Amino acid sequence: MAGEFDHPNLSPSDAVVALRSFPRRFRGLLATDDDDPEGVAMRRPDAAGWSALEHAAHVANAVEQAAADLQAAHREEGAAVADPAQAPPSGATDVDSTLAHLSSASDALVAAIDRYNPDDWKRTVRAPDGRTVDALWIVRAAVQEGARHLRQAEQVIAQVKGRPPQEDD
């Protein structure tokens, strides 16, 4: 599928680029206009759907958890790690604080990545489903989650503004 994220081949340096881009890309998406401050970002497409702001909060929480998990993997071989997809969208109270959380979480994961040397990426951890995976799985899963929820937030913004969502860019 065009525009599909290729996370199995993501290198640590590519992950850093993606992680540094998430706060800027969400900031551009959630930018408010003077006539409707934070309204579009906080609107849900339907009762069951998440707002674009909730998608951003979820990514912040997923990236924050990944930073903690990567640090744990560095300290302890075989550490149990979380699934970034299970991170909650909690904490989405306003655009500025959510974006600040996303920025600090991204910075923390980038710092954790920077502490790894090439041999450290071979360390293994226990994924939530019980599989043994390498430490890079943590980073790849977090970046994949961020990319997926950025696309979903773009679709939500388009829906709540009354435009049809884009399938792929």
DSSP file (Angstrom, degrees, kcal/mol; ACC not computed):
  #  RESIDUE AA STRUCTURE BP1 BP2  ACC     N-H-->O    O-->H-N    N-H-->O    O-->H-N    TCO  KAPPA ALPHA  PHI   PSI    X-CA   Y-CA   Z-CA
    1    1 A M    >         0   0    0      0, 0.0     3,-1.7     0, 0.0     2,-0.0   0.000 360.0 360.0 360.0 135.2    0.0    0.0    0.0
    2    2 A A  T 3   +     0   0    0      1,-0.3     3,-0.1   166,-0.1   167,-0.1  -0.349 360.0  17.8 -62.0 138.3    1.4    3.4   -0.9
    3    3 A G  T 3  S+     0   0    0      1,-0.3    -1,-0.3   166,-0.1     2,-0.1   0.474  86.6 152.1  81.0   1.1    2.5    5.4    2.1
    4    4 A E    <   -     0   0    0     -3,-1.7     2,-0.3     1,-0.1    -1,-0.3  -0.428  50.1-114.7 -68.5 139.4    2.7    2.3    4.3
    5    5 A F        -     0   0    0     -2,-0.1     2,-1.1    -3,-0.1    -1,-0.1  -0.607  17.7-148.3 -78.6 129.5    5.3    2.6    7.1
    6    6 A D    >   +     0   0    0     -2,-0.3     3,-0.9     1,-0.2     4,-0.1  -0.598  32.8 158.9 -99.3  71.7    8.2    0.2    6.7
    7    7 A H  G >   +     0   0    0     -2,-1.1     3,-1.4     1,-0.2    -1,-0.2   0.773  60.1  68.1 -73.1 -26.1    9.0   -0.4   10.3
    8    8 A P  G 3  S+     0   0    0      0, 0.0    -1,-0.2     0, 0.0    -2,-0.1   0.776 107.5  41.9 -64.1 -21.0   10.9   -3.8   10.1
    9    9 A N  G <  S+     0   0    0     -3,-0.9     2,-0.3   131,-0.1    -2,-0.2   0.294  83.7 128.6-105.3   9.0   13.7   -2.0    8.3
   10   10 A L    <   -     0   0    0     -3,-1.4   130,-0.1    -4,-0.1   129,-0.1  -0.499  46.2-150.6 -71.3 125.1   13.9    1.1   10.4
   11   11 A S     >  -     0   0    0     -2,-0.3     4,-2.4     1,-0.1     5,-0.2  -0.496  27.7-107.9 -87.7 163.2   17.4    1.9   11.7
   12   12 A P  H  > S+     0   0    0      0, 0.0     4,-2.1     0, 0.0     5,-0.1   0.899 121.3  50.9 -57.4 -40.0   18.0    3.7   15.0
   13   13 A S  H  > S+     0   0    0      1,-0.2     4,-1.7     2,-0.2     5,-0.1   0.885 110.3  48.8 -68.0 -36.3   19.1    6.8   13.1
   14   14 A D  H  > S+     0   0    0      2,-0.2     4,-2.3     1,-0.2    -1,-0.2   0.876 108.8  54.4 -67.1 -36.3   16.0    6.8   11.0
   15   15 A A  H  X S+     0   0    0     -4,-2.4     4,-3.1     1,-0.2     5,-0.2   0.903 104.9  53.6 -62.7 -41.3   13.9    6.3   14.2
   16   16 A V  H  X S+     0   0    0     -4,-2.1     4,-2.4     2,-0.2    -1,-0.2   0.917 108.4  49.7 -59.8 -43.8   15.6    9.4   15.7
   17   17 A V  H  X S+     0   0    0     -4,-1.7     4,-1.2     2,-0.2    -2,-0.2   0.937 113.8  45.4 -60.7 -46.8   14.5   11.4   12.6
   18   18 A A  H  X S+     0   0    0     -4,-2.3     4,-1.4     1,-0.2     3,-0.5   0.930 112.6  50.4 -62.6 -46.2   10.9   10.2   12.9
   19   19 A L  H  < S+     0   0    0     -4,-3.1     3,-0.3     1,-0.3    -1,-0.2   0.887 109.8  50.2 -62.3 -39.4   10.8   10.8   16.6
   20   20 A R  H  X S+     0   0    0     -4,-2.4     4,-0.6    -5,-0.2    -1,-0.3   0.760 110.0  52.8 -69.3 -23.7   12.1   14.4   16.2
   21   21 A S  H  X S+     0   0    0     -4,-1.2     4,-2.9    -3,-0.5     5,-0.3   0.762  90.2  76.7 -83.7 -24.6    9.5   15.0   13.5
   22   22 A F  H  X S+     0   0    0     -4,-1.4     4,-2.8    -3,-0.3     5,-0.3   0.907  93.8  47.5 -57.7 -47.8    6.4   13.9   15.5
   23   23 A P  H  > S+     0   0    0      0, 0.0     4,-2.4     0, 0.0    -1,-0.2   0.929 116.1  45.3 -60.2 -42.9    6.1   17.0   17.7
   24   24 A R  H  X S+     0   0    0     -4,-0.6     4,-2.3     2,-0.2    -2,-0.2   0.914 114.9  47.5 -64.5 -42.9    6.4   19.3   14.7
   25   25 A R  H  X S+     0   0    0     -4,-2.9     4,-1.8     1,-0.2    -1,-0.2   0.906 114.6  45.0 -69.4 -40.7    4.0   17.3   12.6
   26   26 A F  H  X S+     0   0    0     -4,-2.8     4,-2.9    -5,-0.3    -1,-0.2   0.885 110.6  55.7 -67.8 -36.8    1.4   17.1   15.3
   27   27 A R  H  X S+     0   0    0     -4,-2.4     4,-0.6    -5,-0.3    -2,-0.2   0.932 109.2  46.6 -59.7 -45.5    1.8   20.8   16.1
   28   28 A G  H  < S+     0   0    0     -4,-2.3     3,-0.4     1,-0.2    -1,-0.2   0.881 115.1  46.9 -63.5 -38.0    1.1   21.6   12.5
   29   29 A L  H  < S+     0   0    0     -4,-1.8    -2,-0.2     1,-0.2    -1,-0.2   0.889 115.8  43.3 -70.6 -40.5   -1.9   19.4   12.5
   30   30 A L  H  < S+     0   0    0     -4,-2.9    11,-0.2    -5,-0.1    -1,-0.2   0.371  79.9 136.6 -91.4   5.1   -3.4   20.6   15.7
   31   31 A A     <  -     0   0    0     -4,-0.6     2,-0.2    -3,-0.4     9,-0.1  -0.260  45.8-141.9 -54.6 135.7   -2.8   24.3   15.0
   32   32 A T        -     0   0    0      8,-0.1     2,-0.3     7,-0.0    -1,-0.1  -0.628   1.3-135.2-100.1 157.2   -5.8   26.2   16.1
   33   33 A D    >   -     0   0    0      3,-0.4     3,-1.3    -2,-0.2     6,-0.2  -0.795  27.3-112.7-107.0 160.1   -7.4   29.2   14.4
   34   34 A D  T 3  S+     0   0    0     -2,-0.3    -1,-0.1     1,-0.3    -2,-0.0   0.752 114.7  56.3 -63.0 -24.9   -8.6   32.2   16.4
   35   35 A D  T 3  S+     0   0    0      1,-0.2    -1,-0.3     0, 0.0    -3,-0.0   0.697 122.9  21.9 -80.7 -18.8  -12.3   31.5   15.6
   36   36 A D  S X> S-     0   0    0     -3,-1.3     3,-1.1     3,-0.0     4,-0.7  -0.389  78.3-164.4-146.4  61.8  -12.2   28.0   17.1
   37   37 A P  T 34 S-     0   0    0      0, 0.0    -3,-0.1     0, 0.0    -6,-0.1  -0.317  78.5 -19.7 -59.7 122.4   -9.2   27.6   19.6
   38   38 A E  T 3> S+     0   0    0     -8,-0.2     4,-1.6    -2,-0.1     5,-0.1   0.332 107.4 113.9  64.7  -4.9   -8.6   23.9   20.2
   39   39 A G  H <> S+     0   0    0     -3,-1.1     4,-1.0     1,-0.2     3,-0.2   0.943  76.6  42.4 -61.6 -50.4  -12.1   23.0   19.0
   40   40 A V  H >< S+     0   0    0     -4,-0.7     3,-0.6     1,-0.2    12,-0.4   0.909 114.0  52.4 -64.4 -42.1  -11.1   21.1   15.9
   41   41 A A  H 34 S+     0   0    0      1,-0.2    12,-2.6   -11,-0.2    13,-0.4   0.815 114.5  42.6 -64.2 -29.9   -8.3   19.3   17.7
   42   42 A M  H 3< S+     0   0    0     -4,-1.6    -1,-0.2    -3,-0.2     2,-0.2   0.535  90.5 104.8 -97.1  -7.2  -10.6   18.1   20.5
   43   43 A R    <<  -     0   0    0     -4,-1.0     9,-0.6    -3,-0.6    10,-0.1  -0.539  61.5-141.6 -78.5 140.0  -13.6   17.1   18.4
   44   44 A R        -     0   0    0     -2,-0.2     7,-0.2     7,-0.2     3,-0.1  -0.736  12.5-133.8 -96.0 147.8  -14.3   13.4   17.8
   45   45 A P  S    S-     0   0    0      0, 0.0     2,-0.3     0, 0.0    -1,-0.1   0.795  87.7 -13.9 -70.4 -26.4  -15.5   12.1   14.5
   46   46 A D  S >  S-     0   0    0      3,-0.0     3,-0.6     4,-0.0     0, 0.0  -0.937  84.6 -83.1-161.7 176.2  -18.1   10.1   16.3
   47   47 A A  T 3  S+     0   0    0     -2,-0.3    -1,-0.0     1,-0.2    -3,-0.0   0.809 126.8  41.4 -62.2 -30.9  -18.9    8.9   19.8
   48   48 A A  T 3  S+     0   0    0      2,-0.1    -1,-0.2    -4,-0.0     2,-0.1   0.648 100.5  89.6 -91.7 -15.8  -16.5    5.9   19.6
   49   49 A G  S <  S-     0   0    0     -3,-0.6     2,-0.3     1,-0.1    -3,-0.0  -0.352  74.1-116.5 -85.4 162.5  -13.6    7.7   17.8
   50   50 A W        -     0   0    0     -6,-0.1     2,-0.1    -2,-0.1    -1,-0.1  -0.660  25.9-119.3 -91.2 149.4  -10.7    9.5   19.3
   51   51 A S     >  -     0   0    0     -2,-0.3     4,-1.9    -7,-0.2    -7,-0.2  -0.402  30.7-107.7 -75.0 164.1  -10.1   13.2   18.7
   52   52 A A  H  > S+     0   0    0     -9,-0.6     4,-2.1   -12,-0.4   -10,-0.2   0.879 123.2  54.9 -60.9 -36.9   -6.8   14.3   16.9
   53   53 A L  H  > S+     0   0    0    -12,-2.6     4,-2.4     1,-0.2    -1,-0.2   0.882 105.2  51.8 -64.3 -38.7   -5.6   15.5   20.3
   54   54 A E  H  > S+     0   0    0    -13,-0.4     4,-2.4     2,-0.2    -1,-0.2   0.869 107.2  53.1 -65.9 -36.0   -6.3   12.1   21.9
   55   55 A H  H  X S+     0   0    0     -4,-1.9     4,-2.2     2,-0.2    -2,-0.2   0.923 110.0  48.2 -62.4 -43.2   -4.2   10.5   19.1
   56   56 A A  H  X S+     0   0    0     -4,-2.1     4,-2.3     2,-0.2    -2,-0.2   0.905 111.4  49.8 -63.3 -41.5   -1.4   12.9   19.9
   57   57 A A  H  X S+     0   0    0     -4,-2.4     4,-2.5     2,-0.2    -1,-0.2   0.889 108.9  52.8 -64.8 -39.1   -1.7   12.1   23.6
   58   58 A H  H  X S+     0   0    0     -4,-2.4     4,-2.8     2,-0.2    -1,-0.2   0.929 109.2  48.9 -60.9 -45.3   -1.6    8.4   22.9
   59   59 A V  H  X S+     0   0    0     -4,-2.2     4,-2.8     2,-0.2     5,-0.3   0.916 109.9  51.8 -62.7 -42.3    1.6    8.8   20.8
   60   60 A A  H  X S+     0   0    0     -4,-2.3     4,-2.3     1,-0.2    -1,-0.2   0.930 113.0  45.1 -58.5 -45.1    3.2   10.8   23.7
   61   61 A N  H  X S+     0   0    0     -4,-2.5     4,-2.3    27,-0.2    -2,-0.2   0.893 113.7  49.4 -66.6 -39.9    2.3    8.1   26.1
   62   62 A A  H  X S+     0   0    0     -4,-2.8     4,-2.2     2,-0.2    -2,-0.2   0.913 113.6  45.4 -65.6 -43.0    3.5    5.3   23.8
   63   63 A V  H  X S+     0   0    0     -4,-2.8     4,-2.2     2,-0.2    -2,-0.2   0.889 111.9  52.4 -68.9 -39.1    6.8    7.1   23.1
   64   64 A E  H  X S+     0   0    0     -4,-2.3     4,-1.9    -5,-0.3    -2,-0.2   0.922 111.1  47.2 -61.4 -44.2    7.3    7.8   26.8
   65   65 A Q  H  X S+     0   0    0     -4,-2.3     4,-2.7     1,-0.2    -2,-0.2   0.894 109.5  54.0 -64.1 -40.1    6.7    4.1   27.6
   66   66 A A  H  X S+     0   0    0     -4,-2.2     4,-2.8     2,-0.2    -1,-0.2   0.887 106.1  52.7 -62.6 -38.4    9.2    3.1   24.9
   67   67 A A  H  X S+     0   0    0     -4,-2.2     4,-2.0     2,-0.2    -1,-0.2   0.930 111.7  45.6 -62.2 -44.7   11.8    5.3   26.4
   68   68 A A  H  X S+     0   0    0     -4,-1.9     4,-2.2     1,-0.2    -2,-0.2   0.904 114.2  49.0 -64.4 -41.1   11.4    3.6   29.8
   69   69 A D  H  X S+     0   0    0     -4,-2.7     4,-2.5     2,-0.2    -2,-0.2   0.889 109.4  51.2 -66.8 -39.3   11.4    0.2   28.2
   70   70 A L  H  X S+     0   0    0     -4,-2.8     4,-1.5     2,-0.2    -1,-0.2   0.885 110.6  49.3 -66.5 -37.3   14.5    0.9   26.2
   71   71 A Q  H  X S+     0   0    0     -4,-2.0     4,-1.5    -5,-0.2    -2,-0.2   0.910 111.2  49.8 -65.6 -41.3   16.3    2.0   29.4
   72   72 A A  H  X S+     0   0    0     -4,-2.2     4,-2.6     1,-0.2    -2,-0.2   0.898 108.5  52.8 -63.1 -40.3   15.1   -1.1   31.1
   73   73 A A  H  < S+     0   0    0     -4,-2.5    -1,-0.2     1,-0.2    -2,-0.2   0.845 106.9  53.1 -63.9 -33.1   16.4   -3.3   28.3
   74   74 A H  H  < S+     0   0    0     -4,-1.5    -1,-0.2     1,-0.2    -2,-0.2   0.840 115.9  39.6 -69.9 -33.0   19.8   -1.6   28.6
   75   75 A R  H  < S+     0   0    0     -4,-1.5     2,-0.4     1,-0.2    -2,-0.2   0.815 124.1  31.5 -83.1 -33.4   19.9   -2.4   32.3
   76   76 A E  S >< S-     0   0    0     -4,-2.6     3,-1.4    -5,-0.1    -1,-0.2  -0.956  71.5-135.4-139.8 115.9   18.4   -5.9   32.2
   77   77 A E  T 3  S+     0   0    0     -2,-0.4    48,-0.2     1,-0.2    -3,-0.1  -0.466  96.1  20.2 -62.7 135.1   18.6   -8.6   29.5
   78   78 A G  T 3  S+     0   0    0     46,-3.2    -1,-0.2     1,-0.2    47,-0.2   0.613  84.7 167.8  80.5  13.4   15.2  -10.2   29.0
   79   79 A A  E <   -a  125   0A   0     -3,-1.4    47,-3.0    45,-0.5     2,-0.4  -0.270  39.5-115.0 -59.0 144.2   13.2   -7.3   30.5
   80   80 A A  E     -a  126   0A   0     45,-0.2     2,-0.3    -8,-0.0    47,-0.2  -0.684  38.2-166.6 -80.5 134.3    9.5   -7.4   29.9
   81   81 A V        -     0   0    0     45,-2.5     2,-0.1    -2,-0.4   -15,-0.1  -0.821  15.4-113.6-123.1 161.8    8.3   -4.5   27.8
   82   82 A A        -     0   0    0     -2,-0.3     3,-0.1   -17,-0.2    -1,-0.0  -0.431  25.9-111.8 -89.8 164.1    5.0   -2.9   27.0
   83   83 A D    >   -     0   0    0      1,-0.1     3,-2.3    -2,-0.1     4,-0.3  -0.880  19.6-147.2 -93.6 117.5    3.1   -2.8   23.7
   84   84 A P  G >  S+     0   0    0      0, 0.0     3,-1.5     0, 0.0    -1,-0.1   0.798  96.4  66.6 -56.9 -27.3    3.0    0.9   22.5
   85   85 A A  G 3  S+     0   0    0      1,-0.3   -23,-0.0   -23,-0.1   -26,-0.0   0.720  95.7  57.6 -66.0 -19.1   -0.3    0.2   20.9
   86   86 A Q  G <  S+     0   0    0     -3,-2.3    -1,-0.3   -24,-0.1   -28,-0.0   0.449  76.6 119.6 -91.5  -0.6   -1.8   -0.3   24.4
   87   87 A A    <   -     0   0    0     -3,-1.5   -25,-0.1    -4,-0.3   -26,-0.1  -0.401  66.8-118.3 -63.7 140.1   -0.7    3.1   25.7
   88   88 A P        -     0   0    0      0, 0.0   -27,-0.2     0, 0.0   -26,-0.1  -0.354   4.5-130.3 -78.1 159.9   -3.8    5.2   26.7
   89   89 A P    >   +     0   0    0      0, 0.0     3,-0.7     0, 0.0   -31,-0.2   0.245  64.6 135.1 -87.7  14.1   -4.9    8.5   25.2
   90   90 A S  T 3   +     0   0    0      1,-0.2   -29,-0.1   -33,-0.1     3,-0.1  -0.178  46.3  48.5 -64.4 156.2   -5.1    9.9   28.6
   91   91 A G  T 3   +     0   0    0      1,-0.1     2,-1.8   -30,-0.0     3,-0.4   0.464  65.7 135.7  95.4   3.8   -3.7   13.3   29.4
   92   92 A A    <   +     0   0    0     -3,-0.7    -1,-0.1     1,-0.2     3,-0.1  -0.561  17.9 131.0 -86.6  78.4   -5.3   15.1   26.4
   93   93 A T  S    S-     0   0    0     -2,-1.8     2,-0.3     1,-0.4    -1,-0.2   0.792  73.7  -6.3 -99.5 -33.6   -6.5   18.2   28.2
   94   94 A D     >  -     0   0    0     -3,-0.4     4,-2.0     1,-0.1    -1,-0.4  -0.984  66.6-110.1-157.8 161.5   -5.2   20.9   25.8
   95   95 A V  H  > S+     0   0    0     -2,-0.3     4,-2.7     1,-0.2     5,-0.2   0.929 111.1  50.4 -61.9 -49.5   -3.0   21.2   22.8
   96   96 A D  H  > S+     0   0    0      1,-0.2     4,-2.2     2,-0.2    -1,-0.2   0.916 113.4  43.3 -61.1 -46.4    0.0   23.0   24.4
   97   97 A S  H  > S+     0   0    0      2,-0.2     4,-2.2     1,-0.2    -1,-0.2   0.874 114.5  51.0 -69.6 -34.6    0.4   20.5   27.3
   98   98 A T  H  X S+     0   0    0     -4,-2.0     4,-2.4     2,-0.2    -2,-0.2   0.922 112.1  46.4 -66.6 -43.2   -0.1   17.5   25.0
   99   99 A L  H  X S+     0   0    0     -4,-2.7     4,-2.5     2,-0.2    -2,-0.2   0.868 111.1  52.4 -67.0 -35.7    2.5   18.8   22.5
  100  100 A A  H  X S+     0   0    0     -4,-2.2     4,-2.5    -5,-0.2    -1,-0.2   0.909 110.2  48.8 -64.4 -41.3    4.9   19.6   25.4
  101  101 A H  H  X S+     0   0    0     -4,-2.2     4,-2.6     2,-0.2    -2,-0.2   0.917 111.3  49.6 -63.4 -43.6    4.4   16.0   26.6
  102  102 A L  H  X S+     0   0    0     -4,-2.4     4,-2.5     2,-0.2    -2,-0.2   0.906 111.4  49.5 -62.2 -41.7    5.0   14.6   23.1
  103  103 A S  H  X S+     0   0    0     -4,-2.5     4,-2.5     2,-0.2    -2,-0.2   0.932 113.3  44.8 -63.6 -46.0    8.2   16.7   22.8
  104  104 A S  H  X S+     0   0    0     -4,-2.5     4,-2.1     2,-0.2    -2,-0.2   0.890 114.1  49.8 -68.4 -37.0    9.6   15.6   26.1
  105  105 A A  H  X S+     0   0    0     -4,-2.6     4,-2.2     2,-0.2    -2,-0.2   0.918 111.8  48.3 -65.5 -43.0    8.7   12.0   25.5
  106  106 A S  H  X S+     0   0    0     -4,-2.5     4,-2.6     1,-0.2    -2,-0.2   0.916 111.2  50.6 -62.7 -43.3   10.4   12.1   22.0
  107  107 A D  H  X S+     0   0    0     -4,-2.5     4,-2.4     1,-0.2    -1,-0.2   0.894 109.5  51.4 -60.9 -40.1   13.5   13.7   23.5
  108  108 A A  H  X S+     0   0    0     -4,-2.1     4,-2.0     2,-0.2    -1,-0.2   0.897 111.5  45.9 -65.7 -40.7   13.7   11.0   26.2
  109  109 A L  H  X S+     0   0    0     -4,-2.2     4,-2.5     2,-0.2    -2,-0.2   0.905 112.1  51.2 -70.7 -39.4   13.5    8.2   23.6
  110  110 A V  H  X S+     0   0    0     -4,-2.6     4,-2.5     1,-0.2    -2,-0.2   0.921 110.4  50.1 -60.7 -42.7   16.1    9.9   21.4
  111  111 A A  H  X S+     0   0    0     -4,-2.4     4,-1.0     2,-0.2    -1,-0.2   0.896 110.4  49.6 -62.7 -40.0   18.4   10.2   24.4
  112  112 A A  H  < S+     0   0    0     -4,-2.0     3,-0.4     1,-0.2     4,-0.4   0.900 111.1  49.5 -65.3 -40.6   17.9    6.5   25.2
  113  113 A I  H >< S+     0   0    0     -4,-2.5     3,-1.6     1,-0.2    -2,-0.2   0.916 106.4  56.4 -62.3 -43.1   18.6    5.6   21.6
  114  114 A D  H 3< S+     0   0    0     -4,-2.5    -1,-0.2     1,-0.3    -2,-0.2   0.749  99.8  60.0 -63.2 -23.9   21.8    7.7   21.7
  115  115 A R  T 3< S+     0   0    0     -4,-1.0     2,-0.3    -3,-0.4    -1,-0.3   0.631  89.1  92.4 -78.7 -12.9   23.1    5.7   24.7
  116  116 A Y    <   -     0   0    0     -3,-1.6   -42,-0.0    -4,-0.4    -3,-0.0  -0.599  60.2-158.3 -84.5 140.3   23.0    2.5   22.7
  117  117 A N    >>  -     0   0    0     -2,-0.3     3,-1.1     1,-0.0     4,-0.9  -0.672  42.1 -91.1-104.0 170.5   26.1    1.2   20.8
  118  118 A P  G >4 S+     0   0    0      0, 0.0     3,-0.6     0, 0.0     4,-0.2   0.838 126.1  51.3 -54.0 -37.9   25.7   -1.3   17.9
  119  119 A D  G >4 S+     0   0    0      1,-0.2     3,-1.6     2,-0.2     4,-0.2   0.813  98.9  66.1 -70.0 -28.2   26.1   -4.3   20.2
  120  120 A D  G X4 S+     0   0    0     -3,-1.1     3,-1.9     1,-0.3    15,-0.3   0.805  88.0  67.6 -62.8 -28.9   23.4   -3.1   22.6
  121  121 A W  G << S+     0   0    0     -4,-0.9    15,-0.8    -3,-0.6    14,-0.5   0.669  90.7  64.3 -67.3 -14.3   20.7   -3.5   19.9
  122  122 A K  G <  S+     0   0    0     -3,-1.6    -1,-0.3    -4,-0.2    -2,-0.2   0.590  75.9 114.4 -82.7 -11.2   21.2   -7.2   20.1
  123  123 A R    <   -     0   0    0     -3,-1.9    12,-2.0    -4,-0.2     2,-0.3  -0.283  63.6-133.0 -58.6 145.2   20.0   -7.3   23.7
  124  124 A T  E     - B   0 134A   0     10,-0.2   -46,-3.2    11,-0.1   -45,-0.5  -0.765  23.2-176.6-107.2 151.8   16.7   -9.2   24.0
  125  125 A V  E     -aB  79 133A   0      8,-3.0     8,-2.4    -2,-0.3     2,-0.7  -0.877  31.9-107.9-134.3 166.1   13.5   -8.3   25.7
  126  126 A R  E     -aB  80 132A   0    -47,-3.0   -45,-2.5    -2,-0.3     6,-0.2  -0.889  32.5-145.1-102.7 114.2   10.2  -10.1   26.3
  127  127 A A    >   -     0   0    0      4,-2.8     3,-2.5    -2,-0.7   -45,-0.1  -0.287  31.0-101.2 -70.0 161.0    7.4   -8.6   24.2
  128  128 A P  T 3  S+     0   0    0      0, 0.0    -1,-0.1     0, 0.0   -46,-0.1   0.788 123.4  56.5 -56.5 -28.8    3.9   -8.5   25.7
  129  129 A D  T 3  S-     0   0    0      2,-0.1     3,-0.1     1,-0.0    -2,-0.1   0.394 123.2-104.3 -85.5   5.6    2.9  -11.5   23.6
  130  130 A G  S <  S+     0   0    0     -3,-2.5    -1,-0.0     1,-0.3     2,-0.0   0.276  76.6 135.9  93.9 -11.3    5.8  -13.5   25.2
  131  131 A R        -     0   0    0     -5,-0.1    -4,-2.8     1,-0.1     2,-0.6  -0.327  56.5-124.3 -66.9 151.6    8.0  -13.4   22.1
  132  132 A T  E     +B  126   0A   0     -6,-0.2     2,-0.3    -3,-0.1    -6,-0.2  -0.894  41.7 167.5 -95.5 123.9   11.7  -12.7   22.6
  133  133 A V  E     -B  125   0A   0     -8,-2.4    -8,-3.0    -2,-0.6   -55,-0.1  -0.854  35.3 -99.5-131.3 165.0   12.7   -9.7   20.4
  134  134 A D  E >   -B  124   0A   0     -2,-0.3     3,-1.7   -10,-0.2     4,-0.5  -0.398  38.7-103.2 -84.2 167.8   15.7   -7.5   20.2
  135  135 A A  T >> S+     0   0    0    -12,-2.0     3,-1.1   -14,-0.5     4,-0.9   0.792 117.4  67.4 -61.3 -29.2   15.8   -4.0   21.8
  136  136 A L  H 3> S+     0   0    0    -15,-0.8     4,-2.8     1,-0.3    -1,-0.3   0.779  85.6  71.5 -64.0 -24.7   15.3   -2.3   18.4
  137  137 A W  H <> S+     0   0    0     -3,-1.7     4,-2.8     1,-0.2    -1,-0.3   0.883  93.3  56.4 -55.8 -38.9   11.8   -3.8   18.4
  138  138 A I  H <> S+     0   0    0     -3,-1.1     4,-1.9    -4,-0.5    -1,-0.2   0.936 111.2  41.6 -59.2 -48.0   10.9   -1.3   21.1
  139  139 A V  H  X S+     0   0    0     -4,-0.9     4,-2.5     2,-0.2     5,-0.2   0.923 115.3  49.2 -67.8 -45.9   12.0    1.7   19.0
  140  140 A R  H  X S+     0   0    0     -4,-2.8     4,-2.6     1,-0.2    -2,-0.2   0.904 111.0  50.2 -62.4 -41.7   10.4    0.4   15.8
  141  141 A A  H  X S+     0   0    0     -4,-2.8     4,-2.2    -5,-0.2    -1,-0.2   0.890 111.3  48.9 -65.1 -38.9    7.1   -0.3   17.5
  142  142 A A  H  X S+     0   0    0     -4,-1.9     4,-2.4    -5,-0.2    -2,-0.2   0.917 113.2  45.9 -66.8 -43.2    7.0    3.2   19.0
  143  143 A V  H  X S+     0   0    0     -4,-2.5     4,-2.7     2,-0.2     5,-0.2   0.901 112.0  51.8 -67.1 -40.1    7.8    4.8   15.7
  144  144 A Q  H  X S+     0   0    0     -4,-2.6     4,-2.6    -5,-0.2    -1,-0.2   0.924 110.4  48.9 -60.5 -43.3    5.2    2.7   13.9
  145  145 A E  H  X S+     0   0    0     -4,-2.2     4,-2.4     1,-0.2     5,-0.2   0.911 111.4  49.8 -63.5 -42.5    2.6    3.6   16.5
  146  146 A G  H  X S+     0   0    0     -4,-2.4     4,-1.9     2,-0.2    -2,-0.2   0.924 112.4  46.6 -61.7 -45.1    3.4    7.3   16.1
  147  147 A A  H  X S+     0   0    0     -4,-2.7     4,-2.0     2,-0.2    -2,-0.2   0.908 112.8  50.0 -64.9 -42.2    3.2    7.2   12.3
  148  148 A R  H  X S+     0   0    0     -4,-2.6     4,-2.1    -5,-0.2    -1,-0.2   0.921 113.3  44.7 -63.6 -44.3   -0.1    5.2   12.4
  149  149 A H  H  X S+     0   0    0     -4,-2.4     4,-2.4     2,-0.2    -1,-0.2   0.776 107.9  57.8 -76.0 -25.1   -1.7    7.7   14.9
  150  150 A L  H  X S+     0   0    0     -4,-1.9     4,-2.2    -5,-0.2    -1,-0.2   0.931 108.9  46.6 -64.9 -44.7   -0.5   10.7   13.0
  151  151 A R  H  X S+     0   0    0     -4,-2.0     4,-2.0     1,-0.2    -2,-0.2   0.915 113.2  49.2 -61.8 -42.5   -2.3    9.4    9.9
  152  152 A Q  H  X S+     0   0    0     -4,-2.1     4,-2.3     1,-0.2    -1,-0.2   0.898 109.6  51.3 -65.4 -39.1   -5.4    8.7   12.0
  153  153 A A  H  X S+     0   0    0     -4,-2.4     4,-2.6     2,-0.2    -1,-0.2   0.889 108.0  52.9 -64.6 -38.4   -5.3   12.2   13.5
  154  154 A E  H  X S+     0   0    0     -4,-2.2     4,-2.1     1,-0.2    -1,-0.2   0.911 110.1  48.2 -60.5 -42.3   -5.0   13.7   10.0
  155  155 A Q  H  X S+     0   0    0     -4,-2.0     4,-2.3     2,-0.2    -2,-0.2   0.894 110.5  51.1 -66.3 -39.9   -8.1   11.7    9.0
  156  156 A V  H  X S+     0   0    0     -4,-2.3     4,-3.0     2,-0.2     5,-0.3   0.935 109.2  50.2 -63.1 -46.2  -10.0   12.9   12.1
  157  157 A I  H  X S+     0   0    0     -4,-2.6     4,-1.6     1,-0.2     6,-0.2   0.927 111.5  49.0 -58.4 -44.9   -9.2   16.5   11.4
  158  158 A A  H  <>S+     0   0    0     -4,-2.1     5,-2.9     1,-0.2     4,-0.3   0.906 112.9  48.3 -61.4 -41.5  -10.4   16.1    7.9
  159  159 A Q  H ><5S+     0   0    0     -4,-2.3     3,-1.4     1,-0.2    -2,-0.2   0.937 112.0  46.4 -65.8 -46.9  -13.6   14.5    9.1
  160  160 A V  H 3<5S+     0   0    0     -4,-3.0    -1,-0.2     1,-0.3    -2,-0.2   0.739 110.7  53.6 -73.3 -19.6  -14.4   17.0   11.7
  161  161 A K  T 3<5S-     0   0    0     -4,-1.6    -1,-0.3    -5,-0.3    -2,-0.2   0.484 121.2-110.0 -87.1  -3.7  -13.7   19.9    9.3
  162  162 A G  T < 5S+     0   0    0     -3,-1.4    -3,-0.2     1,-0.3    -2,-0.1   0.601  79.2 121.4  88.6  11.4  -16.2   18.3    6.9
  163  163 A R  S   <S-     0   0    0     -5,-2.9    -1,-0.3    -6,-0.2    -2,-0.2  -0.814  70.8-103.3-103.6 148.5  -13.7   17.1    4.3
  164  164 A P        -     0   0    0      0, 0.0    -5,-0.0     0, 0.0     2,-0.0  -0.463  44.3-107.4 -66.4 140.8  -13.3   13.5    3.3
  165  165 A P        -     0   0    0      0, 0.0     2,-0.4     0, 0.0   -10,-0.1  -0.346  29.4-115.5 -68.6 150.2  -10.2   11.9    4.8
  166  166 A Q        -     0   0    0      1,-0.2     3,-0.1   -15,-0.1    -8,-0.1  -0.700  14.4-151.4 -84.4 135.9   -7.2   11.1    2.6
  167  167 A E  S    S-     0   0    0     -2,-0.4     2,-0.3     1,-0.3    -1,-0.2   0.965  76.3 -10.9 -70.6 -53.5   -6.3    7.4    2.3
  168  168 A D              0   0    0      1,-0.0    -1,-0.3  -164,-0.0  -165,-0.1  -0.989 360.0 360.0-145.8 148.4   -2.6    7.9    1.7
  169  169 A D              0   0    0     -2,-0.3  -166,-0.1    -3,-0.1    -1,-0.0   0.433 360.0 360.0 -93.0 360.0   -0.4   10.9    1.0
